[in-house]
């Protein structure tokens, strides 16, 4: 080391103060408080190569306390990443800069995860550590052997998801996961003792973690704690006692440094205190050189790893998985052949299981799981073995009753790369993991959500378990493909779409109840890829277009039958995915949903949103209230989801239009 | 006691087996496993009067493990509640029965909370215990002096929300809260060691809870543990080691008893094992009598309490609050007078704070709080004192970084009665507490969510913090009033609506940025109560109706100005609440939004759903992607929320329509 760690750390502090001051917006306190710890980590322990941010065997570093983004931007700049430049940092939080308010994985290489929604960074890190251990088991130490490091704040450790994530990590024995807790005893509202009295180290010990404490401003003590953590086979919580805003003489140790610029006066006072004479956004040459030298620390390791990869018989397969390229055959074409030959009347959740029986042997990078609903979500395929602390080569995770933790872990697995995670729960509990689903979409990662029991069709469990607003509320999330297949064929097609969708998450909404196979002819094209398509054309002169999704497609067919019997021609359109349909060309959309034909939607959920497809004179059959507890058939009857109830509504509407 | 506890408990077991068997659906294992504990609680400890389920000073009992609903139905029947009848129990999980799959507070008196979504029952109980201590501080031991009891399962204790709730309860020292943990070591997927290894008692001790263990099948040991818990001033976790499905000789202790009927054969074997000879749904007279006698245990206490209430000077005020009647003057009319006299250009979050400055002194039952964003949510009014373990008379809760825990606690407070809870976070984090918001709506409780930073208008924090889909996703939840006021006057009106709305929750979506007061005349009517209303009529011949919400209303006015300058008449409609508008009569709706006039919506969020109001030829200005990090003005410009960007779109649309 050419410079004392404290001097190096002060470069972080200065950049953080300056950037927040320039933006007049941001969070200087956390970067200034954790600068010493981060400096030791990045200059002495972390395995990374700024020249190749995507080096597959790098350590992962997740800044779970994402509001302290300037800590990360400063580290990337100082260690020599191509981005951010010093100009990018000077433009912190401006439209032109990749240095966004919170770190965004899609804006800057080296940002491993988008963080800011508290607790999720830590939970994603658990997923990264899972992926690492799995790939290590598959490819061996010579190709995969790295750690996952996290900086988490008090907020991260108060959010419920940290409980789920830490419990899972302790159970799975993820010893490569090392978490620094920025124990600064300050939150936005003031001292932590305004709102919490817990003994966090004792809690983490209860999860089976190794816990160690250190003075977060004492380099030797930080090293001692890290060394102890590295020597322990358990995941570690390294509690770093710090002073928020360290270096700002009048504000440090208070919530005033947390989320606002220090002010010109206090910045000047801090420069004095830190003996930091250089101008704003200028790092003195000797200090920058020392940082840049530290950034080259792992070059030898990187080169050696490249040598091992080049010499490995597994190189091609390893790179295929890490680069996210699917195998040529995902198993689904054969399964679609089978379905054409032997149509199945099964629940789409069962159809998903059978699709997975085809996929999982053919696509070795999938890792499945369920939040304690394995038998209900049908997420475990034939012979799939569990991932355990003793055998991380397994490809099925018993996530426990931890929906949010599961979803966040899946994000981390996908961000790590080399695996395609899918996980199940009931569709209603998409609400429990919605913040992580949103981060799947924002981070543009391939995660597949298998959400079963997708309507009142689940029956007796009643309104707490019956999704009515979930389908459409999920459709509102940008870059999330919500897929609700109507039968076993569409389920296979939707799985094919989900696997192929490498730039964002997919969510399969699947039925509990059996559904007839409405697609009996083998189609060369994946019709679900269109989002909606004409499943059946009117026999009589067309007066109605019925649009339905999932389990209501069979009902639309029955309604159409009844209408045709009366000489009323009715198309039936199956619409597994709104967003894919919205992306089709206008001519296709107008062919499937002609503007001047009366349109009727049927979906056992809220009607809001369907106006987009049926128009103002259309009819939407749905459920604009909570459900009830009863057998599914009774509920469908009670809420009007029968041909007997729907046909008269359509007849009346047609008659009224005739009168106009 | 006329009968051994074991005999009494077997009545619960028999009813649970029989009801689940008859429905061929449900969860017998939990009621059978916890029958002994529940029997001791209901026959020896719980303070309640089946003749008056709403006795304000009763103990609250929450079955957090709601899937074990038959435990609760059996207890209510056996102790002599008017409902459920034995027929209701025989019709368990059928459309006609109040014995729903999961306990629903709106179906059965004696069901204190709707449970089933795991973790939330426990978290609601924390809110009940808060309400009890607060009202005790206000009204004294003579009127308010009761406990909150919970039965929680492994699932409850794995869900993240239990961490938030238990941390809050430990911090606030809620010693009247006593939680039984059904430690049966079984989840749906199998043994708990498939997915967890944590030491739950150690974790609860880390939160500052008292922890005690007992054998959940040994009456004396259960009593010992309860007595120890009652003697301890801290909240207690009573870990009850149980065998799931106790009494079913071949299936007990396995996940096979968790969520399915035992089958006729096993039911018969269990009857033999339990020496239970009576027919299905028949409880032998001596046992029923003993239960009914236990149900009268608290009659004396109840009578004494009634006497104290009748003699109290506080009777009227106590009953007003407990019955949820607002005071005649909520302070808002005076505040609206002030606003008419002195218009304010302030953020609606600030307007909400000023409204609370008027409300809180006038409405003493409000209890506010924030999930660590007090200064940002503006939820703390002048002089509002914190609720602390030492002074529970305070009316402001520092919830910490626990959005879900806060929302669930508010549900519990509202269910308890006597208080009106409101709490704040950023609108984006409605996702974190969405499962509890849904339960507010389903349970029909008066909870007010104060959600600020309601669009890209929050600026630099970027896409992780900018709601784009949240407003409409919340509008999809049945029985939730989503209110997005445009200025200080509408904010006051929306607060008035929220306070008056006693049958469900309200959610205020409020701006970070300042907004001009668009309503300057004092209106006798609460115009926001209409959901939407014409804020300004066209001057020139009307060709456009602009519809906007919240911070975009000022923009709609600016667009209208520009259009009028060109001779294009434009109405401006402010639409603070979709659902209230949907509830207006057709004539009103068509007057405000005339069918044949071109309509344009402006809202800085997703456009899906707006088709309902603008129709297929209308125009929706919105944001169908994630936001970005930059100052708010730059973002509004970047994403086209300026009059300069919008006016040409409207002109083009009008021209195109003219061509048709």
Contacts between the chains, C-beta under 8 A, distances in Angstrom:
chain1	res1	chain2	res2	distance
A	23	B	460	6.5
A	25	B	459	7.1
A	25	B	460	4.3
A	25	B	631	7.7
A	26	B	460	7.1
A	66	B	464	7.1
A	93	B	460	4.1
A	93	B	462	7.9
A	93	B	629	5.5
A	93	B	630	6.9
A	93	B	631	7.8
A	94	B	629	8.0
A	94	B	630	5.7
A	94	B	631	7.4
A	94	B	634	7.5
A	95	B	628	6.4
A	95	B	629	7.7
A	95	B	630	3.8
A	95	B	634	5.0
A	95	B	635	7.4
A	95	B	638	6.2
A	97	B	629	8.0
A	100	B	462	4.6
A	100	B	463	7.8
A	100	B	628	7.3
A	100	B	629	3.6
A	101	B	460	4.5
A	101	B	461	4.4
A	101	B	462	4.1
A	101	B	465	7.2
A	101	B	629	4.2
A	102	B	461	6.5
A	102	B	462	5.3
A	102	B	464	5.0
A	102	B	465	7.1
A	102	B	629	7.3
A	104	B	462	7.0
A	104	B	463	7.1
A	104	B	464	7.9
A	104	B	629	7.7
A	114	B	464	6.2
A	115	B	464	7.6
A	116	B	461	7.2
A	116	B	462	7.4
A	116	B	464	3.9
A	116	B	465	6.3
A	117	B	428	7.6
A	117	B	429	7.5
A	117	B	432	7.6
A	117	B	464	5.4
A	117	B	465	8.0
A	118	B	401	5.9
A	119	B	160	8.0
A	154	B	401	7.2
A	155	B	372	7.1
A	155	B	401	4.0
A	158	B	164	6.9
A	158	B	167	6.8
A	158	B	400	5.2
A	158	B	401	4.1
A	158	B	402	5.7
A	159	B	160	7.2
A	159	B	164	7.4
A	159	B	401	5.9
A	159	B	402	7.2
A	159	B	403	8.0
A	159	B	432	7.5
A	160	B	119	8.0
A	160	B	159	7.2
A	160	B	160	2.4
A	160	B	161	5.0
A	160	B	162	7.5
A	160	B	163	5.0
A	160	B	164	4.9
A	160	B	402	7.3
A	160	B	404	5.6
A	160	B	405	6.9
A	161	B	160	5.0
A	162	B	160	7.5
A	162	B	163	7.3
A	163	B	160	5.0
A	163	B	162	7.2
A	163	B	163	3.6
A	164	B	158	6.9
A	164	B	159	7.4
A	164	B	160	4.8
A	167	B	158	6.8
A	167	B	196	5.8
A	167	B	198	5.3
A	168	B	195	7.6
A	170	B	197	6.0
A	170	B	198	6.3
A	171	B	195	6.4
A	171	B	196	5.4
A	171	B	197	4.5
A	171	B	198	7.4
A	187	B	372	5.1
A	187	B	400	7.1
A	187	B	401	6.5
A	188	B	372	5.0
A	188	B	373	6.1
A	188	B	374	7.6
A	188	B	375	7.1
A	188	B	376	7.4
A	189	B	370	7.3
A	189	B	372	5.0
A	189	B	373	7.5
A	189	B	374	5.0
A	189	B	375	7.4
A	189	B	398	5.6
A	190	B	398	8.0
A	194	B	386	7.7
A	194	B	398	4.4
A	194	B	400	7.7
A	195	B	168	7.6
A	195	B	171	6.4
A	195	B	372	6.7
A	195	B	398	4.4
A	195	B	399	6.5
A	195	B	400	3.2
A	195	B	401	7.8
A	195	B	402	7.8
A	196	B	167	5.8
A	196	B	171	5.4
A	196	B	400	5.4
A	197	B	170	6.0
A	197	B	171	4.5
A	197	B	207	7.7
A	197	B	208	5.2
A	198	B	167	5.3
A	198	B	170	6.4
A	198	B	171	7.4
A	198	B	206	5.6
A	198	B	207	5.0
A	198	B	208	6.7
A	199	B	206	4.4
A	199	B	208	8.0
A	200	B	206	7.4
A	202	B	202	6.7
A	202	B	203	7.9
A	202	B	205	7.1
A	202	B	206	3.9
A	203	B	202	7.9
A	203	B	203	5.3
A	203	B	206	4.1
A	203	B	207	7.5
A	205	B	202	7.1
A	206	B	198	5.5
A	206	B	199	4.4
A	206	B	200	7.4
A	206	B	202	3.9
A	206	B	203	4.1
A	206	B	206	6.4
A	207	B	197	7.7
A	207	B	198	5.0
A	207	B	203	7.5
A	208	B	197	5.2
A	208	B	198	6.7
A	208	B	199	8.0
A	370	B	189	7.3
A	372	B	155	7.0
A	372	B	158	8.0
A	372	B	187	5.1
A	372	B	188	5.0
A	372	B	189	5.0
A	372	B	195	6.7
A	373	B	188	6.1
A	373	B	189	7.5
A	374	B	188	7.6
A	374	B	189	5.0
A	375	B	188	7.1
A	375	B	189	7.4
A	376	B	188	7.4
A	386	B	194	7.7
A	398	B	189	5.6
A	398	B	190	8.0
A	398	B	194	4.4
A	398	B	195	4.4
A	399	B	195	6.5
A	400	B	158	5.2
A	400	B	187	7.1
A	400	B	194	7.7
A	400	B	195	3.2
A	400	B	196	5.4
A	401	B	118	5.9
A	401	B	154	7.2
A	401	B	155	4.1
A	401	B	158	4.1
A	401	B	159	5.9
A	401	B	187	6.6
A	401	B	195	7.8
A	402	B	158	5.7
A	402	B	159	7.2
A	402	B	160	7.3
A	402	B	195	7.8
A	403	B	159	8.0
A	404	B	160	5.7
A	405	B	160	6.9
A	428	B	117	7.6
A	429	B	117	7.5
A	429	B	435	7.8
A	431	B	434	4.7
A	431	B	435	4.6
A	431	B	438	6.3
A	432	B	117	7.6
A	432	B	159	7.5
A	432	B	435	5.5
A	434	B	431	4.7
A	434	B	434	5.7
A	435	B	429	7.8
A	435	B	431	4.5
A	435	B	432	5.4
A	438	B	431	6.3
A	439	B	464	7.6
A	441	B	626	7.8
A	442	B	463	5.9
A	442	B	464	6.9
A	442	B	626	5.5
A	459	B	25	7.1
A	460	B	23	6.5
A	460	B	25	4.3
A	460	B	26	7.1
A	460	B	93	4.1
A	460	B	101	4.5
A	461	B	101	4.4
A	461	B	102	6.5
A	461	B	116	7.2
A	462	B	93	7.8
A	462	B	100	4.6
A	462	B	101	4.1
A	462	B	102	5.3
A	462	B	104	7.0
A	462	B	116	7.3
A	463	B	100	7.8
A	463	B	104	7.1
A	463	B	442	5.9
A	464	B	66	7.1
A	464	B	102	5.0
A	464	B	104	7.9
A	464	B	114	6.2
A	464	B	115	7.6
A	464	B	116	3.9
A	464	B	117	5.4
A	464	B	439	7.6
A	464	B	442	6.9
A	465	B	101	7.2
A	465	B	102	7.0
A	465	B	116	6.3
A	465	B	117	8.0
A	468	B	478	6.9
A	469	B	473	7.8
A	469	B	476	3.8
A	469	B	477	5.5
A	469	B	478	7.1
A	472	B	476	5.7
A	472	B	608	7.9
A	473	B	469	7.8
A	473	B	473	4.0
A	473	B	476	5.1
A	475	B	608	6.9
A	476	B	469	3.8
A	476	B	472	5.7
A	476	B	473	5.1
A	476	B	606	5.2
A	476	B	608	5.8
A	476	B	609	8.0
A	477	B	469	5.5
A	478	B	468	6.9
A	478	B	469	7.1
A	478	B	606	7.5
A	478	B	624	6.5
A	478	B	625	5.1
A	478	B	626	5.5
A	479	B	626	7.6
A	595	B	616	7.7
A	606	B	476	5.2
A	606	B	478	7.5
A	608	B	472	7.9
A	608	B	475	6.9
A	608	B	476	5.9
A	608	B	609	5.4
A	608	B	612	6.5
A	609	B	476	8.0
A	609	B	608	5.4
A	609	B	609	5.3
A	609	B	611	7.8
A	611	B	609	7.8
A	611	B	611	3.9
A	611	B	612	4.7
A	611	B	616	7.9
A	612	B	608	6.5
A	612	B	611	4.7
A	615	B	615	7.7
A	615	B	616	4.7
A	616	B	595	7.7
A	616	B	611	7.9
A	616	B	615	4.7
A	616	B	616	6.2
A	624	B	478	6.5
A	625	B	478	5.2
A	626	B	441	7.8
A	626	B	442	5.5
A	626	B	478	5.5
A	626	B	479	7.6
A	628	B	95	6.4
A	628	B	100	7.3
A	629	B	93	5.5
A	629	B	94	8.0
A	629	B	95	7.7
A	629	B	97	8.0
A	629	B	100	3.6
A	629	B	101	4.2
A	629	B	102	7.3
A	629	B	104	7.7
A	630	B	93	6.8
A	630	B	94	5.7
A	630	B	95	3.8
A	631	B	25	7.7
A	631	B	93	7.8
A	631	B	94	7.4
A	634	B	94	7.5
A	634	B	95	5.1
A	635	B	95	7.4
A	638	B	95	6.2
